[in-house]
Amino acid sequence: MSLARLGLTADQERLYRYLLRNPNADPRTLGAELAVPELPRVVAELQALGLLDEGRAPAPPVAAVDLLVQQRIEHARRQLDDLTLAWDILTELAEEHGSGRTVHLIEHVPGGPEVVRRVRALLATEPRELARLQLHAAHPGAGHDDEAFHHLLVRGLRSRTLLPTHALGHPDRESQVRHRHSLGDLHRITAEPVRNLVVVNRSTAFVQADPADPRAGALQIRQPGLVRILSDLFEGMWSRACDLDDPFLTPVERRVLHALAQHHTDEAAARSLSISVRKFRGHVADLKARLGTETRFQTALRARELGWL
């Protein structure tokens, strides 16, 4: 079966299969043997796909196929996202038809209550996805009352809220966060800088008009490129954040863990972070104590199991 179905070109597949059979092949004769005139380009493409390492050693078949499948899935997801824009266009046209006015791609919204009203209206029509960055945990009854919000979740809404670590500092707020989390509005916490952001169905976003002045209202954004960027920003922060019950990982500890996993010696890892070996080993010792591990390998392995890497 050809790997073309997984996205490889004929030259890419020919080279990958050849190196699987002949891992010690002489790179100086590869181009002639395989009749691949642009061998360096094909090698670079396979390395970018993760099918060859820097030494041109091929990835094992299981890993290679998994990589290709995941890349095809991601490509299909992006295509589906593009197709969903058709429904956004339909909504926009219907709104223009019903109101008799132009729908602006970026519109100033006077205040918080109006943002809440618009978010509710969008979700009432199509409760697909709600993503929020919030500076503070919601108070009981803020935004959505529990009964109405639970009804949206029952209808299929996927809701996620990302909060800064200080948002859980008050017991009442932490209790409210855990309550909403139990309803299905999944919450995580982050040490990264947070600005208020709401993204509805990956098609409409709301941001604070002036980060320095909460009274300046918000901007409603429907421009697809900007909404995609804001959605990707949220997804990246969500993937790096911690679940409510996870021990929190600081940005420094996260960088130390990545350096630990990428470098074989403490000296190389410390150089990559521009810190002293002594300081690096101090961070690693703290991580070992938290994770209950004894070696560098065990620490990196446990961190991967927890999703920290």
KOLSETOR-472312 format. One record per residue (C-alpha): residue number from 1; residue in one letter; chain; x, y, z. Coordinates in nm, 3 decimals. Layout:
! residues N
{NUM,"a","A",{X,Y,Z}} ...
//
This chain:
! residues 309
{1,"m","A",{0.000,0.000,0.000}} {2,"s","A",{0.131,0.342,-0.090}} {3,"l","A",{0.200,0.601,0.178}} {4,"a","A",{0.059,0.863,-0.057}} {5,"r","A",{-0.271,0.818,0.129}} {6,"l","A",{-0.093,0.951,0.437}} {7,"g","A",{0.043,1.252,0.254}} {8,"l","A",{0.389,1.143,0.135}} {9,"t","A",{0.514,1.214,-0.216}} {10,"a","A",{0.659,0.933,-0.426}} {11,"d","A",{1.017,1.054,-0.365}} {12,"q","A",{0.959,1.088,0.010}} {13,"e","A",{0.817,0.737,0.033}} {14,"r","A",{1.094,0.589,-0.182}} {15,"l","A",{1.365,0.739,0.038}} {16,"y","A",{1.197,0.648,0.367}} {17,"r","A",{1.139,0.285,0.263}} {18,"y","A",{1.495,0.255,0.132}} {19,"l","A",{1.645,0.383,0.458}} {20,"l","A",{1.429,0.141,0.657}} {21,"r","A",{1.581,-0.144,0.457}} {22,"n","A",{1.932,0.005,0.445}} {23,"p","A",{1.991,0.216,0.759}} {24,"n","A",{2.368,0.229,0.692}} {25,"a","A",{2.340,0.342,0.330}} {26,"d","A",{2.609,0.577,0.204}} {27,"p","A",{2.447,0.925,0.179}} {28,"r","A",{2.681,1.016,-0.108}} {29,"t","A",{2.527,0.754,-0.336}} {30,"l","A",{2.164,0.770,-0.225}} {31,"g","A",{2.051,1.013,-0.492}} {32,"a","A",{2.187,0.805,-0.776}} {33,"e","A",{2.066,0.472,-0.636}} {34,"l","A",{1.711,0.597,-0.584}} {35,"a","A",{1.690,0.824,-0.888}} {36,"v","A",{1.590,1.114,-0.662}} {37,"p","A",{1.744,1.423,-0.823}} {38,"e","A",{1.664,1.664,-0.536}} {39,"l","A",{1.773,1.440,-0.250}} {40,"p","A",{1.864,1.719,0.001}} {41,"r","A",{1.519,1.871,-0.038}} {42,"v","A",{1.346,1.536,0.014}} {43,"v","A",{1.564,1.462,0.318}} {44,"a","A",{1.474,1.802,0.466}} {45,"e","A",{1.103,1.736,0.405}} {46,"l","A",{1.117,1.399,0.581}} {47,"q","A",{1.306,1.555,0.872}} {48,"a","A",{1.042,1.826,0.900}} {49,"l","A",{0.775,1.555,0.909}} {50,"g","A",{0.967,1.374,1.186}} {51,"l","A",{1.034,1.065,0.973}} {52,"l","A",{1.412,1.116,0.967}} {53,"d","A",{1.634,1.246,1.246}} {54,"e","A",{1.930,1.479,1.200}} {55,"g","A",{2.154,1.182,1.117}} {56,"r","A",{1.907,1.061,0.851}} {57,"a","A",{1.807,0.760,1.063}} {58,"p","A",{1.444,0.666,0.984}} {59,"a","A",{1.175,0.670,1.249}} {60,"p","A",{1.039,0.323,1.336}} {61,"p","A",{0.733,0.230,1.125}} {62,"v","A",{0.490,0.251,1.417}} {63,"a","A",{0.608,0.600,1.510}} {64,"a","A",{0.620,0.712,1.146}} {65,"v","A",{0.266,0.600,1.067}} {66,"d","A",{0.137,0.754,1.390}} {67,"l","A",{0.301,1.087,1.300}} {68,"l","A",{0.154,1.082,0.950}} {69,"v","A",{-0.193,0.990,1.075}} {70,"q","A",{-0.186,1.269,1.335}} {71,"q","A",{-0.075,1.519,1.071}} {72,"r","A",{-0.355,1.409,0.838}} {73,"i","A",{-0.607,1.440,1.121}} {74,"e","A",{-0.483,1.791,1.197}} {75,"h","A",{-0.503,1.880,0.828}} {76,"a","A",{-0.861,1.747,0.815}} {77,"r","A",{-0.949,1.945,1.128}} {78,"r","A",{-0.824,2.266,0.968}} {79,"q","A",{-1.029,2.191,0.657}} {80,"l","A",{-1.340,2.133,0.869}} {81,"d","A",{-1.275,2.459,1.052}} {82,"d","A",{-1.263,2.635,0.717}} {83,"l","A",{-1.591,2.474,0.613}} {84,"t","A",{-1.761,2.591,0.933}} {85,"l","A",{-1.693,2.945,0.818}} {86,"a","A",{-1.979,2.890,0.573}} {87,"w","A",{-2.221,2.881,0.866}} {88,"d","A",{-2.068,3.199,1.006}} {89,"i","A",{-2.122,3.367,0.669}} {90,"l","A",{-2.482,3.243,0.667}} {91,"t","A",{-2.539,3.387,1.015}} {92,"e","A",{-2.389,3.718,0.904}} {93,"l","A",{-2.605,3.733,0.591}} {94,"a","A",{-2.918,3.643,0.787}} {95,"e","A",{-2.842,3.917,1.039}} {96,"e","A",{-2.794,4.173,0.763}} {97,"h","A",{-3.117,4.057,0.597}} {98,"g","A",{-3.315,4.080,0.921}} {99,"s","A",{-3.174,4.408,1.053}} {100,"g","A",{-3.122,4.592,0.727}} {101,"r","A",{-2.776,4.708,0.838}} {102,"t","A",{-2.417,4.606,0.770}} {103,"v","A",{-2.261,4.358,1.011}} {104,"h","A",{-1.919,4.490,1.117}} {105,"l","A",{-1.630,4.245,1.151}} {106,"i","A",{-1.497,4.444,1.449}} {107,"e","A",{-1.749,4.629,1.663}} {108,"h","A",{-1.722,4.821,1.990}} {109,"v","A",{-1.951,4.689,2.265}} {110,"p","A",{-2.024,4.941,2.542}} {111,"g","A",{-1.992,4.720,2.850}} {112,"g","A",{-1.989,4.385,3.025}} {113,"p","A",{-2.366,4.328,3.042}} {114,"e","A",{-2.396,4.373,2.666}} {115,"v","A",{-2.110,4.124,2.610}} {116,"v","A",{-2.290,3.872,2.830}} {117,"r","A",{-2.615,3.927,2.638}} {118,"r","A",{-2.442,3.872,2.304}} {119,"v","A",{-2.259,3.561,2.423}} {120,"r","A",{-2.588,3.418,2.553}} {121,"a","A",{-2.759,3.492,2.221}} {122,"l","A",{-2.483,3.322,2.020}} {123,"l","A",{-2.489,3.014,2.244}} {124,"a","A",{-2.868,2.995,2.246}} {125,"t","A",{-2.862,2.969,1.867}} {126,"e","A",{-2.569,2.728,1.844}} {127,"p","A",{-2.418,2.591,2.169}} {128,"r","A",{-2.100,2.436,2.028}} {129,"e","A",{-1.798,2.578,2.210}} {130,"l","A",{-1.714,2.845,2.467}} {131,"a","A",{-1.353,2.930,2.555}} {132,"r","A",{-1.269,3.194,2.815}} {133,"l","A",{-0.964,3.359,2.966}} {134,"q","A",{-1.071,3.532,3.287}} {135,"l","A",{-0.873,3.749,3.526}} {136,"h","A",{-1.106,3.656,3.811}} {137,"a","A",{-1.324,3.361,3.900}} {138,"a","A",{-1.691,3.418,3.825}} {139,"h","A",{-1.919,3.507,4.114}} {140,"p","A",{-2.236,3.301,4.163}} {141,"g","A",{-2.492,3.412,3.906}} {142,"a","A",{-2.239,3.602,3.691}} {143,"g","A",{-2.269,3.554,3.315}} {144,"h","A",{-2.490,3.243,3.317}} {145,"d","A",{-2.702,3.114,3.602}} {146,"d","A",{-2.628,2.752,3.677}} {147,"e","A",{-2.959,2.613,3.548}} {148,"a","A",{-2.939,2.789,3.210}} {149,"f","A",{-2.573,2.705,3.175}} {150,"h","A",{-2.634,2.340,3.263}} {151,"h","A",{-2.902,2.331,2.993}} {152,"l","A",{-2.646,2.451,2.737}} {153,"l","A",{-2.405,2.178,2.848}} {154,"v","A",{-2.679,1.919,2.809}} {155,"r","A",{-2.736,2.047,2.455}} {156,"g","A",{-2.370,1.973,2.377}} {157,"l","A",{-2.180,2.289,2.471}} {158,"r","A",{-1.808,2.235,2.528}} {159,"s","A",{-1.703,2.500,2.780}} {160,"r","A",{-1.351,2.570,2.907}} {161,"t","A",{-1.231,2.849,3.136}} {162,"l","A",{-0.868,2.939,3.206}} {163,"l","A",{-0.780,3.137,3.519}} {164,"p","A",{-0.458,3.282,3.664}} {165,"t","A",{-0.328,3.122,3.982}} {166,"h","A",{-0.429,3.416,4.203}} {167,"a","A",{-0.794,3.369,4.103}} {168,"l","A",{-0.823,3.080,4.348}} {169,"g","A",{-0.685,3.277,4.641}} {170,"h","A",{-1.024,3.326,4.811}} {171,"p","A",{-1.205,3.013,4.945}} {172,"d","A",{-1.547,3.129,4.815}} {173,"r","A",{-1.412,3.183,4.466}} {174,"e","A",{-1.234,2.848,4.464}} {175,"s","A",{-1.558,2.682,4.574}} {176,"q","A",{-1.744,2.851,4.287}} {177,"v","A",{-1.476,2.745,4.038}} {178,"r","A",{-1.497,2.383,4.150}} {179,"h","A",{-1.877,2.394,4.138}} {180,"r","A",{-1.878,2.516,3.778}} {181,"h","A",{-1.607,2.263,3.693}} {182,"s","A",{-1.832,1.987,3.829}} {183,"l","A",{-2.117,2.111,3.606}} {184,"g","A",{-1.898,2.061,3.298}} {185,"d","A",{-1.742,2.406,3.256}} {186,"l","A",{-1.387,2.271,3.267}} {187,"h","A",{-1.137,2.495,3.447}} {188,"r","A",{-0.758,2.508,3.447}} {189,"i","A",{-0.508,2.747,3.604}} {190,"t","A",{-0.205,2.914,3.450}} {191,"a","A",{0.096,3.122,3.557}} {192,"e","A",{0.106,3.296,3.218}} {193,"p","A",{-0.023,3.654,3.183}} {194,"v","A",{-0.401,3.655,3.131}} {195,"r","A",{-0.626,3.907,2.958}} {196,"n","A",{-1.003,3.879,2.944}} {197,"l","A",{-1.103,3.689,2.630}} {198,"v","A",{-1.417,3.504,2.520}} {199,"v","A",{-1.431,3.295,2.203}} {200,"v","A",{-1.771,3.157,2.097}} {201,"n","A",{-1.786,2.866,1.851}} {202,"r","A",{-1.443,2.967,1.714}} {203,"s","A",{-1.624,3.231,1.507}} {204,"t","A",{-1.676,3.530,1.738}} {205,"a","A",{-1.437,3.672,1.996}} {206,"f","A",{-1.470,3.939,2.263}} {207,"v","A",{-1.166,4.121,2.405}} {208,"q","A",{-1.130,4.414,2.641}} {209,"a","A",{-1.113,4.734,2.433}} {210,"d","A",{-0.851,4.892,2.661}} {211,"p","A",{-0.656,4.657,2.892}} {212,"a","A",{-0.582,4.951,3.122}} {213,"d","A",{-0.945,5.064,3.153}} {214,"p","A",{-1.219,4.806,3.227}} {215,"r","A",{-1.481,5.080,3.171}} {216,"a","A",{-1.380,5.116,2.804}} {217,"g","A",{-1.601,4.823,2.702}} {218,"a","A",{-1.507,4.542,2.468}} {219,"l","A",{-1.447,4.465,2.102}} {220,"q","A",{-1.659,4.202,1.930}} {221,"i","A",{-1.446,4.042,1.658}} {222,"r","A",{-1.582,3.834,1.370}} {223,"q","A",{-1.287,3.867,1.132}} {224,"p","A",{-1.195,3.499,1.071}} {225,"g","A",{-0.818,3.546,1.073}} {226,"l","A",{-0.816,3.734,1.404}} {227,"v","A",{-1.060,3.490,1.564}} {228,"r","A",{-0.840,3.198,1.453}} {229,"i","A",{-0.533,3.362,1.611}} {230,"l","A",{-0.720,3.422,1.938}} {231,"s","A",{-0.852,3.064,1.938}} {232,"d","A",{-0.500,2.929,1.881}} {233,"l","A",{-0.372,3.151,2.163}} {234,"f","A",{-0.630,3.002,2.399}} {235,"e","A",{-0.554,2.646,2.288}} {236,"g","A",{-0.182,2.694,2.347}} {237,"m","A",{-0.235,2.835,2.696}} {238,"w","A",{-0.489,2.564,2.778}} {239,"s","A",{-0.245,2.289,2.679}} {240,"r","A",{0.024,2.435,2.907}} {241,"a","A",{-0.207,2.499,3.203}} {242,"c","A",{-0.266,2.277,3.506}} {243,"d","A",{-0.583,2.097,3.609}} {244,"l","A",{-0.738,2.215,3.934}} {245,"d","A",{-0.609,1.920,4.134}} {246,"d","A",{-0.263,1.903,3.977}} {247,"p","A",{0.038,2.031,4.171}} {248,"f","A",{0.117,2.364,4.009}} {249,"l","A",{0.422,2.394,3.784}} {250,"t","A",{0.590,2.734,3.760}} {251,"p","A",{0.728,2.863,3.427}} {252,"v","A",{1.085,2.814,3.557}} {253,"e","A",{1.012,2.455,3.658}} {254,"r","A",{0.853,2.390,3.320}} {255,"r","A",{1.165,2.518,3.139}} {256,"v","A",{1.387,2.308,3.365}} {257,"l","A",{1.183,1.997,3.287}} {258,"h","A",{1.205,2.057,2.912}} {259,"a","A",{1.582,2.111,2.937}} {260,"l","A",{1.611,1.796,3.150}} {261,"a","A",{1.429,1.592,2.885}} {262,"q","A",{1.623,1.738,2.591}} {263,"h","A",{1.981,1.724,2.723}} {264,"h","A",{2.181,1.427,2.851}} {265,"t","A",{2.392,1.618,3.104}} {266,"d","A",{2.319,1.881,3.368}} {267,"e","A",{2.589,2.101,3.220}} {268,"a","A",{2.427,2.108,2.874}} {269,"a","A",{2.079,2.161,3.022}} {270,"a","A",{2.202,2.450,3.241}} {271,"r","A",{2.374,2.614,2.942}} {272,"s","A",{2.050,2.597,2.740}} {273,"l","A",{1.875,2.790,3.019}} {274,"s","A",{2.167,3.032,3.078}} {275,"i","A",{2.186,2.941,3.447}} {276,"s","A",{2.456,2.780,3.660}} {277,"v","A",{2.480,2.404,3.697}} {278,"r","A",{2.433,2.445,4.071}} {279,"k","A",{2.110,2.637,4.027}} {280,"f","A",{1.983,2.389,3.767}} {281,"r","A",{2.054,2.096,4.001}} {282,"g","A",{1.870,2.278,4.278}} {283,"h","A",{1.559,2.306,4.059}} {284,"v","A",{1.590,1.938,3.962}} {285,"a","A",{1.622,1.837,4.328}} {286,"d","A",{1.300,2.025,4.408}} {287,"l","A",{1.122,1.853,4.120}} {288,"k","A",{1.247,1.511,4.232}} {289,"a","A",{1.113,1.576,4.580}} {290,"r","A",{0.771,1.679,4.443}} {291,"l","A",{0.749,1.386,4.205}} {292,"g","A",{0.900,1.126,4.439}} {293,"t","A",{1.169,1.030,4.188}} {294,"e","A",{1.539,0.957,4.229}} {295,"t","A",{1.699,0.996,3.885}} {296,"r","A",{1.687,1.238,3.593}} {297,"f","A",{1.527,0.969,3.377}} {298,"q","A",{1.256,0.891,3.634}} {299,"t","A",{1.181,1.263,3.673}} {300,"a","A",{1.137,1.319,3.300}} {301,"l","A",{0.928,1.002,3.267}} {302,"r","A",{0.699,1.097,3.556}} {303,"a","A",{0.659,1.448,3.418}} {304,"r","A",{0.549,1.302,3.082}} {305,"e","A",{0.295,1.079,3.258}} {306,"l","A",{0.148,1.387,3.429}} {307,"g","A",{0.132,1.575,3.100}} {308,"w","A",{0.392,1.832,3.210}} {309,"l","A",{0.605,1.767,2.901}} 
//
